[in-house]
């Protein structure tokens, strides 16, 4: 099960927070300057890059068991 099978989803709130969810459940909330920087990157990113940005933001990235 990877990012293709179970992708991250995100939405921004009025107060500038970014809510990142996966499988219909919110996994993290990013606030403040980090949220602003992430939003700027997400606006320029394609779908593949978006998934990697969201994975990094949640800390669910490179656990050592990935295969090429």
URQUIFEN-V108003 format. One record per helix or strand of 3 or more residues. SS is the DSSP state (@ for helix, = for strand). FROM is the first residue (numbers start at 1). LEN is the number of residues. If there is no record, write none. Layout:
ss = (SS,SS)
from = (FROM,FROM)
len = (LEN,LEN)
This chain:
ss = (=,=,=,@,@)
from = (8,18,25,32,47)
len = (5,5,6,13,12)
